[in-house]
Amino acid sequence: MQYKRMPIEVESPEEMGYATIKYNLAESSVRDIYFKDLKLNLDDVFICYGEHRGKIELRNEIVKDEINLTSDDVLVCPSAATALFIVSTTLLNDNDHLIVLRPNYATNIETPRAINCEISFVDLSFENNFQFDIEQIKNAVKSTTKLISITSPHNPTGVVFKDELIKEIISFAEEKNIHVLVDETYRYLNFQTDLVPYYANQSSNVISVCSLSKAFGVPGIRIGWLINKNEKLMHDFLAAKEQIIICNSVIDEEIAHHILKNKNTFLEPTHQLISTNFSIIKNWIENEQTFLEWTEPTCGVVCFPRIKNEFKIDLPKFYKILYEKYATFVGAGHWFEQDDCFMRIGFGYPTNEELHQGLKNITLALQESLIA
Ligand SMILES: Cc1ncc(COP(=O)(O)O)c(C=O)c1O
């Protein structure tokens, strides 16, 4: 494995220093919370090694509303990132071929690269509203294809791929005996659509991945999970997890269980805040500024607008002014292997006021970076 640090991590707000950023529009999650907000007493938690698959009550809670899934189909991992790492390193080696959407969350591309497998990208374009054509995926399949990797709801665009389309990919993959990874890390941020069942319900070829990081404001506890109905594959995933970490932090699992047991109490205010912030950013993009155009996001808390072609902007200057003069931070296009005329704006993390001001600052920084 050849590991490389990813720009999205090197330049992440936590690495830059939260104290240097007043208007944090770079996050792909809702606002982080404090432990005291949980109203949880952990005095009686026994700090032993935990169940290797994850605390049974937590696994039950994860699949409580699912029809076709049981706790046996769940492997709790220390974060979605780890779950993705386990999936890639278990299913792929350097003779294998992977089909993956781009742009994407960097790990979904970078871990397969570290494995040195062959990769075919399905590039999503602004012109096509970041939707993909299923023929692009079908045409990319080779005899060595082991995995098709999809992220929906999508990061960095906030687009949700059509349910029929994902199901079509799943049946196609079943015919060809290929696995499908559906990274569903943003699923609970469905503030304007219904929550769809995990795609792992559909077929034992599908691995769904999710975590608590994005919707519940607790990325610091590092709890995520993968779901799959194939017993042999789950055995292999467990073996990988046991080599990496044996079990999760039992404290983290206790917190995760508490949150999922009370998930609506957490999600209701969150969805309200996101709805308001979504109206703020929609109004800004569509009525208050002229530089940017977007594909409207349908789920999650990020969007991926781009600077219109007619505006010539000094891009390094723009990002520098935005950060250094206006203490405002967004995710530059290169975090996602895209041109820096794209930027990911997160609208779930800032307060209403911070979002208003952060967006104004983007307009100001763009004006000040115009090339005459
Ligand atoms: C699509 C996607 N998957 C997984 C992750 C990793 O999440 P976690 O904090 O659970 O590791 C992220 C984080 O940005 C993400 O955007």
The ligand as a Tripos MOL2 file, in Angstrom:
@<TRIPOS>MOLECULE
LIG
   16    16     1     0     0
SMALL
NO_CHARGES

@<TRIPOS>ATOM
      1 C1        -19.2170   10.3130    1.4950 C.3       1 LIG1
      2 C2        -18.4450   10.1950    2.7610 C.ar      1 LIG1
      3 N1        -18.2020    8.9800    3.2420 N.ar      1 LIG1
      4 C3        -17.5110    8.8270    4.3990 C.ar      1 LIG1
      5 C4        -17.0190    9.9160    5.0930 C.ar      1 LIG1
      6 C5        -16.2460    9.6820    6.3560 C.3       1 LIG1
      7 O1        -17.0700    9.8730    7.4720 O.3       1 LIG1
      8 P1        -16.6140    9.4400    8.9220 P.3       1 LIG1
      9 O2        -16.4400   10.6980    9.7200 O.co2     1 LIG1
     10 O3        -17.7010    8.5990    9.4740 O.co2     1 LIG1
     11 O4        -15.3460    8.7020    8.7920 O.co2     1 LIG1
     12 C6        -17.2300   11.1950    4.6030 C.ar      1 LIG1
     13 C7        -16.6920   12.3750    5.3060 C.2       1 LIG1
     14 O5        -16.6250   13.4650    4.7730 O.2       1 LIG1
     15 C8        -17.9710   11.3310    3.4180 C.ar      1 LIG1
     16 O6        -18.2160   12.5320    2.8820 O.3       1 LIG1
@<TRIPOS>BOND
     1     1     2 1
     2     2     3 ar
     3     2    15 ar
     4     3     4 ar
     5     4     5 ar
     6     5     6 1
     7     5    12 ar
     8     6     7 1
     9     7     8 1
    10     8     9 2
    11     8    10 1
    12     8    11 1
    13    12    13 1
    14    12    15 ar
    15    13    14 2
    16    15    16 1
@<TRIPOS>SUBSTRUCTURE
     1 LIG1         1 GROUP 0 **** ****
